[in-house]
Amino acid sequence: MSGNSVNVAGVEVSTDHWIGGRRVASKEKFADFSPVDGSHLADVSAGGKAEADAAVEAARKAFPAWAALGPKGRLPYLRKFAEGIKARMNDLAAVETMDNGSLLMGNVHRVVPRAAQNIEFFADWALTLDGHSIDSPEVVNHVKYDPAGVAVLITPWNAPLMLTTWKVGPALAAGNTVVVKPPEWAPLTCSLMADIAHEAGLPEGALSDRSTLIMVYALCGFANFGSVGILIGGLTALVPSRRHDIVTLGTRAIVSGTLATSMTGAVIGLII
């Protein structure tokens, strides 16, 4: 493995970004500690404006070729991606346990298999989205499904691998390219996921040597995204505006000195 890497639970993990089909290091780093025993796991490349802009630009360049493949053309790549996750089940489970403190047994038997299933399910589901018609007495409405472009995916620390694939799966299957911002508290399995996607052939051939799956750590909102989709993970995602208002993407938010949110699912979406 080229670039900077660390050994976690016997598994070599890159601590650099994955942008445009290659590993990219940052001058600035942030420390990643294990909640299991407090040990220092890694110093991970911290993404700033330059890295974020490069990631979005690479994803935009990769988009036309990936979108043009169609659901059937993307299916072999995504199935190989899912198989790669299954093949590295033990590695992913061990790193996830050390990085976010979840139980090894649960990761082996539930979390990692579900991560692979997320990729497989949406790859198959995309085949059903051929469009349809809705008849009415006056007109016939035609529904068509088209890729939207670049999706920026932000995932939380509590199940980073599974929740990232929960977003990456449908985004890629629908023909979009993605930029993933893993959680600073547990970024390492997302780095392994980028390697698996690369081994599955996603950044090569039909994708013109550009990466479909792009990892930027600790993005922190520095990118000039323009018109891209953003999916924000968490229980109820809250986005403060420049006026310090609170916009809720979950079920409700109450602001009156304290903030109360109802617990919702861990995948929240926003298109900007």
FILO-268845 format. One record per residue (C-alpha): residue number from 1; residue in one letter; x, y, z. Coordinates in Angstrom, 2 decimals, m for minus. Layout:
# FILO-268845
> pos / code / X / Y / Z
> NUM / a / X / Y / Z
...
END
This chain:
# FILO-268845
> pos / code / X / Y / Z
> 1 / m / 0.00 / 0.00 / 0.00
> 2 / s / 1.51 / 3.33 / m1.08
> 3 / g / 1.35 / 6.50 / 0.99
> 4 / n / 0.70 / 6.67 / 4.69
> 5 / s / m0.81 / 3.71 / 6.49
> 6 / v / m1.20 / 2.16 / 9.92
> 7 / n / m1.75 / m1.33 / 11.26
> 8 / v / m5.01 / m1.69 / 13.17
> 9 / a / m5.95 / m5.10 / 14.58
> 10 / g / m3.50 / m6.69 / 12.15
> 11 / v / m5.00 / m4.87 / 9.15
> 12 / e / m3.12 / m2.28 / 7.10
> 13 / v / m5.24 / 0.85 / 6.62
> 14 / s / m4.38 / 3.92 / 4.56
> 15 / t / m4.71 / 7.24 / 6.41
> 16 / d / m4.72 / 9.32 / 3.21
> 17 / h / m7.66 / 10.58 / 1.16
> 18 / w / m8.83 / 8.68 / m1.91
> 19 / i / m9.33 / 11.26 / m4.68
> 20 / g / m9.37 / 10.76 / m8.43
> 21 / g / m8.28 / 7.12 / m8.27
> 22 / r / m5.25 / 7.65 / m6.02
> 23 / r / m4.26 / 8.29 / m2.43
> 24 / v / m3.71 / 11.93 / m1.51
> 25 / a / m2.07 / 13.03 / 1.73
> 26 / s / m2.76 / 16.29 / 3.58
> 27 / k / m0.26 / 18.37 / 5.50
> 28 / e / m2.71 / 18.68 / 8.38
> 29 / k / m3.62 / 15.57 / 10.37
> 30 / f / m6.03 / 14.69 / 13.13
> 31 / a / m5.62 / 11.98 / 15.75
> 32 / d / m7.89 / 8.95 / 15.83
> 33 / f / m8.20 / 7.12 / 19.16
> 34 / s / m9.84 / 3.80 / 19.98
> 35 / p / m12.76 / 3.94 / 22.44
> 36 / v / m11.93 / 0.36 / 23.39
> 37 / d / m8.77 / 1.18 / 25.33
> 38 / g / m7.99 / 4.82 / 24.51
> 39 / s / m5.02 / 3.86 / 22.37
> 40 / h / m3.84 / 6.09 / 19.55
> 41 / l / m4.75 / 4.36 / 16.29
> 42 / a / m3.64 / 6.80 / 13.62
> 43 / d / m2.94 / 10.33 / 12.48
> 44 / v / m5.36 / 10.79 / 9.59
> 45 / s / m5.17 / 13.30 / 6.75
> 46 / a / m7.51 / 16.22 / 7.45
> 47 / g / m9.38 / 17.58 / 4.44
> 48 / g / m9.57 / 21.31 / 3.79
> 49 / k / m10.92 / 23.40 / 0.94
> 50 / a / m8.30 / 22.21 / m1.59
> 51 / e / m8.98 / 18.52 / m0.93
> 52 / a / m12.74 / 19.00 / m0.94
> 53 / d / m12.71 / 20.93 / m4.19
> 54 / a / m10.45 / 18.32 / m5.80
> 55 / a / m12.76 / 15.52 / m4.68
> 56 / v / m15.88 / 17.21 / m6.04
> 57 / e / m14.14 / 18.02 / m9.33
> 58 / a / m12.98 / 14.41 / m9.74
> 59 / a / m16.50 / 13.16 / m9.02
> 60 / r / m17.97 / 15.58 / m11.57
> 61 / k / m15.54 / 14.38 / m14.24
> 62 / a / m16.36 / 10.74 / m13.48
> 63 / f / m20.12 / 11.32 / m13.56
> 64 / p / m20.93 / 11.28 / m17.32
> 65 / a / m19.28 / 7.93 / m18.00
> 66 / w / m20.68 / 6.29 / m14.87
> 67 / a / m24.19 / 7.61 / m15.51
> 68 / a / m24.06 / 6.50 / m19.17
> 69 / l / m23.52 / 2.85 / m18.18
> 70 / g / m27.12 / 2.54 / m17.03
> 71 / p / m28.31 / 0.23 / m14.25
> 72 / k / m27.33 / m2.94 / m16.16
> 73 / g / m23.88 / m1.60 / m16.96
> 74 / r / m23.24 / m0.58 / m13.37
> 75 / l / m24.52 / m3.86 / m11.93
> 76 / p / m21.32 / m5.96 / m12.44
> 77 / y / m19.16 / m3.29 / m10.78
> 78 / l / m21.46 / m2.99 / m7.79
> 79 / r / m21.80 / m6.75 / m7.36
> 80 / k / m18.03 / m7.08 / m7.37
> 81 / f / m17.89 / m4.22 / m4.84
> 82 / a / m20.30 / m6.12 / m2.55
> 83 / e / m18.33 / m9.34 / m2.96
> 84 / g / m15.18 / m7.47 / m2.00
> 85 / i / m16.82 / m6.32 / 1.22
> 86 / k / m17.80 / m9.91 / 2.03
> 87 / a / m14.30 / m11.17 / 1.24
> 88 / r / m12.79 / m8.74 / 3.74
> 89 / m / m15.43 / m9.32 / 6.41
> 90 / n / m12.98 / m10.17 / 9.18
> 91 / d / m10.69 / m7.23 / 8.39
> 92 / l / m13.54 / m4.74 / 8.26
> 93 / a / m15.10 / m6.10 / 11.45
> 94 / a / m11.83 / m5.98 / 13.38
> 95 / v / m11.02 / m2.42 / 12.33
> 96 / e / m14.58 / m1.24 / 12.99
> 97 / t / m14.45 / m2.68 / 16.51
> 98 / m / m11.19 / m0.94 / 17.37
> 99 / d / m12.20 / 2.32 / 15.71
> 100 / n / m15.71 / 2.85 / 17.07
> 101 / g / m15.97 / 0.38 / 19.95
> 102 / s / m18.78 / m1.79 / 18.58
> 103 / l / m18.85 / m5.52 / 19.36
> 104 / l / m16.75 / m7.74 / 17.11
> 105 / m / m19.41 / m10.45 / 17.02
> 106 / g / m22.04 / m7.97 / 15.86
> 107 / n / m19.75 / m6.59 / 13.19
> 108 / v / m18.91 / m10.03 / 11.82
> 109 / h / m22.44 / m11.41 / 11.82
> 110 / r / m24.57 / m8.34 / 11.15
> 111 / v / m22.83 / m5.06 / 10.31
> 112 / v / m20.43 / m6.14 / 7.55
> 113 / p / m22.93 / m8.50 / 5.85
> 114 / r / m25.46 / m5.68 / 5.92
> 115 / a / m22.90 / m3.33 / 4.36
> 116 / a / m22.51 / m5.74 / 1.44
> 117 / q / m26.26 / m6.21 / 1.23
> 118 / n / m26.74 / m2.44 / 0.95
> 119 / i / m24.64 / m2.39 / m2.22
> 120 / e / m26.30 / m5.49 / m3.69
> 121 / f / m29.86 / m4.50 / m2.89
> 122 / f / m29.74 / m1.09 / m4.51
> 123 / a / m27.81 / m2.36 / m7.53
> 124 / d / m30.65 / m4.81 / m8.17
> 125 / w / m33.37 / m2.30 / m7.31
> 126 / a / m32.04 / 0.18 / m9.86
> 127 / l / m32.92 / m2.34 / m12.59
> 128 / t / m36.61 / m1.80 / m11.78
> 129 / l / m36.46 / 1.97 / m12.30
> 130 / d / m37.21 / 2.00 / m16.02
> 131 / g / m39.89 / 4.64 / m15.68
> 132 / h / m43.63 / 4.32 / m15.92
> 133 / s / m46.77 / 6.20 / m16.88
> 134 / i / m49.56 / 7.57 / m14.71
> 135 / d / m52.85 / 7.91 / m16.56
> 136 / s / m55.49 / 10.51 / m15.80
> 137 / p / m58.66 / 11.57 / m17.68
> 138 / e / m56.90 / 14.57 / m19.23
> 139 / v / m53.22 / 13.61 / m19.66
> 140 / v / m50.71 / 10.81 / m19.41
> 141 / n / m47.82 / 11.55 / m17.01
> 142 / h / m44.52 / 9.90 / m17.82
> 143 / v / m42.07 / 9.23 / m14.96
> 144 / k / m38.37 / 8.92 / m15.81
> 145 / y / m35.43 / 8.30 / m13.47
> 146 / d / m32.15 / 10.07 / m14.30
> 147 / p / m28.87 / 10.35 / m12.37
> 148 / a / m28.57 / 13.70 / m10.57
> 149 / g / m24.78 / 14.23 / m10.42
> 150 / v / m22.45 / 14.34 / m7.43
> 151 / a / m23.71 / 13.28 / m4.00
> 152 / v / m21.79 / 14.35 / m0.88
> 153 / l / m22.31 / 11.72 / 1.82
> 154 / i / m21.64 / 12.52 / 5.47
> 155 / t / m21.77 / 9.61 / 7.89
> 156 / p / m21.80 / 9.32 / 11.69
> 157 / w / m19.46 / 7.41 / 13.97
> 158 / n / m21.89 / 4.89 / 15.46
> 159 / a / m21.91 / 2.52 / 12.43
> 160 / p / m19.65 / 4.17 / 9.85
> 161 / l / m19.23 / 1.26 / 7.44
> 162 / m / m22.86 / 0.15 / 7.33
> 163 / l / m24.29 / 3.67 / 7.22
> 164 / t / m21.84 / 4.74 / 4.51
> 165 / t / m22.85 / 1.83 / 2.28
> 166 / w / m26.49 / 2.65 / 3.06
> 167 / k / m25.87 / 5.91 / 1.19
> 168 / v / m23.18 / 4.88 / m1.29
> 169 / g / m25.29 / 1.94 / m2.51
> 170 / p / m28.31 / 3.86 / m3.80
> 171 / a / m26.25 / 6.82 / m4.98
> 172 / l / m23.94 / 4.70 / m7.16
> 173 / a / m26.73 / 2.39 / m8.33
> 174 / a / m28.74 / 5.39 / m9.52
> 175 / g / m25.79 / 6.57 / m11.60
> 176 / n / m24.46 / 9.29 / m9.35
> 177 / t / m20.85 / 9.72 / m8.26
> 178 / v / m20.11 / 10.34 / m4.61
> 179 / v / m17.80 / 12.15 / m2.22
> 180 / v / m17.77 / 10.51 / 1.21
> 181 / k / m16.94 / 12.41 / 4.39
> 182 / p / m16.34 / 9.71 / 7.06
> 183 / p / m16.65 / 10.51 / 10.77
> 184 / e / m13.49 / 11.88 / 12.37
> 185 / w / m14.07 / 9.63 / 15.39
> 186 / a / m14.11 / 6.45 / 13.28
> 187 / p / m12.86 / 6.95 / 9.71
> 188 / l / m10.83 / 3.82 / 9.11
> 189 / t / m13.31 / 1.32 / 7.67
> 190 / c / m14.36 / 3.92 / 5.10
> 191 / s / m10.74 / 4.03 / 3.98
> 192 / l / m10.78 / 0.25 / 3.54
> 193 / m / m14.04 / 0.58 / 1.63
> 194 / a / m12.34 / 2.89 / m0.88
> 195 / d / m9.68 / 0.22 / m1.48
> 196 / i / m12.38 / m2.40 / m2.02
> 197 / a / m14.21 / m0.15 / m4.50
> 198 / h / m10.97 / 0.37 / m6.39
> 199 / e / m10.31 / m3.37 / m6.52
> 200 / a / m13.86 / m3.84 / m7.86
> 201 / g / m12.91 / m1.73 / m10.89
> 202 / l / m15.06 / 1.31 / m10.13
> 203 / p / m12.41 / 3.94 / m11.00
> 204 / e / m11.17 / 2.26 / m14.17
> 205 / g / m12.22 / 1.52 / m17.73
> 206 / a / m15.68 / 2.92 / m18.27
> 207 / l / m14.93 / 5.47 / m15.60
> 208 / s / m11.94 / 6.92 / m17.45
> 209 / d / m9.46 / 6.28 / m14.64
> 210 / r / m11.48 / 8.53 / m12.37
> 211 / s / m12.69 / 7.43 / m8.97
> 212 / t / m16.39 / 6.97 / m8.43
> 213 / l / m15.89 / 6.60 / m4.69
> 214 / i / m13.90 / 9.51 / m3.26
> 215 / m / m12.95 / 9.77 / 0.39
> 216 / v / m12.24 / 13.09 / 2.08
> 217 / y / m11.66 / 13.05 / 5.83
> 218 / a / m12.78 / 15.84 / 8.15
> 219 / l / m14.36 / 17.88 / 5.39
> 220 / c / m15.95 / 20.34 / 7.83
> 221 / g / m17.86 / 22.25 / 5.15
> 222 / f / m14.92 / 23.98 / 3.48
> 223 / a / m15.79 / 22.93 / m0.06
> 224 / n / m17.43 / 25.18 / m2.62
> 225 / f / m19.90 / 22.50 / m3.60
> 226 / g / m22.22 / 24.46 / m5.87
> 227 / s / m25.15 / 22.31 / m6.92
> 228 / v / m24.55 / 18.90 / m5.41
> 229 / g / m26.61 / 16.58 / m3.26
> 230 / i / m25.73 / 16.23 / 0.40
> 231 / l / m26.80 / 13.32 / 2.60
> 232 / i / m26.22 / 13.92 / 6.28
> 233 / g / m26.11 / 11.09 / 8.81
> 234 / g / m27.06 / 11.14 / 12.44
> 235 / l / m30.21 / 10.71 / 14.42
> 236 / t / m31.87 / 13.97 / 13.44
> 237 / a / m29.64 / 16.10 / 11.27
> 238 / l / m29.61 / 19.81 / 12.01
> 239 / v / m28.08 / 22.41 / 9.75
> 240 / p / m27.52 / 25.95 / 11.15
> 241 / s / m27.69 / 28.72 / 8.57
> 242 / r / m25.59 / 31.88 / 8.52
> 243 / r / m28.42 / 33.61 / 10.39
> 244 / h / m28.02 / 30.98 / 13.13
> 245 / d / m31.49 / 29.64 / 12.41
> 246 / i / m32.00 / 25.91 / 12.79
> 247 / v / m33.23 / 23.86 / 9.86
> 248 / t / m34.39 / 20.38 / 10.75
> 249 / l / m34.02 / 17.47 / 8.37
> 250 / g / m35.53 / 15.02 / 10.81
> 251 / t / m39.00 / 15.08 / 12.34
> 252 / r / m38.89 / 18.18 / 14.53
> 253 / a / m36.62 / 20.63 / 16.22
> 254 / i / m37.42 / 23.03 / 19.08
> 255 / v / m35.13 / 25.96 / 19.77
> 256 / s / m35.74 / 27.96 / 22.95
> 257 / g / m32.52 / 27.92 / 24.89
> 258 / t / m32.46 / 24.14 / 24.62
> 259 / l / m32.77 / 21.90 / 21.59
> 260 / a / m35.04 / 18.89 / 21.56
> 261 / t / m35.10 / 16.44 / 18.69
> 262 / s / m37.03 / 13.25 / 18.25
> 263 / m / m34.95 / 10.20 / 17.37
> 264 / t / m35.27 / 9.21 / 13.75
> 265 / g / m33.39 / 6.96 / 11.40
> 266 / a / m29.69 / 7.41 / 10.81
> 267 / v / m29.89 / 8.39 / 7.15
> 268 / i / m31.16 / 11.88 / 6.43
> 269 / g / m31.10 / 13.48 / 3.00
> 270 / l / m30.72 / 16.98 / 1.64
> 271 / i / m30.36 / 18.17 / m1.93
> 272 / i / m28.95 / 21.68 / m2.39
END
